[in-house]
Amino acid sequence: MDRSEINRALAKAMAYKQCGKDAEANEWARTLVELLECSDILATVEA
């Protein structure tokens, strides 16, 4: 797990969201989710 990449993606998503750049925020949020999924932190939950 690359913690620095996860921290970077989180910081970028938050920063872009706070300054109203939703498209960029969403892009970084997707990157964050991908990084977390690759690290097996997020698990698929079946209903």
C-alpha positions in Angstrom: 0.0 0.0 0.0 1.4 3.4 -1.0 0.2 5.6 1.8 1.7 8.7 0.2 -0.4 8.2 -2.9 -3.5 7.6 -0.8 -2.9 10.8 1.2 -2.2 12.8 -1.9 -5.5 11.6 -3.6 -7.5 12.4 -0.4 -5.9 15.9 -0.1 -6.4 16.7 -3.8 -10.1 15.6 -3.7 -10.8 17.7 -0.6 -8.9 20.7 -1.9 -10.7 20.7 -5.3 -14.1 20.2 -3.6 -13.5 23.1 -1.2 -12.7 25.5 -4.1 -15.7 24.4 -6.2 -13.9 22.3 -8.8 -16.2 19.4 -8.6 -15.0 17.6 -11.8 -11.4 17.5 -10.5 -12.6 16.6 -7.0 -14.5 13.6 -8.4 -11.5 12.5 -10.5 -9.3 12.5 -7.4 -12.1 10.7 -5.4 -12.2 8.0 -8.0 -8.4 7.6 -7.8 -8.7 7.4 -4.0 -11.3 4.7 -4.2 -9.2 2.7 -6.7 -6.1 3.0 -4.4 -8.1 1.8 -1.4 -9.6 -1.1 -3.4 -6.2 -2.2 -4.5 -5.0 -2.1 -0.9 -7.9 -4.4 0.1 -9.2 -1.7 2.5 -12.6 -1.4 0.7 -14.5 -4.7 0.4 -17.4 -5.4 -1.8 -20.5 -5.8 0.4 -23.2 -8.1 -0.9 -26.8 -7.2 0.0 
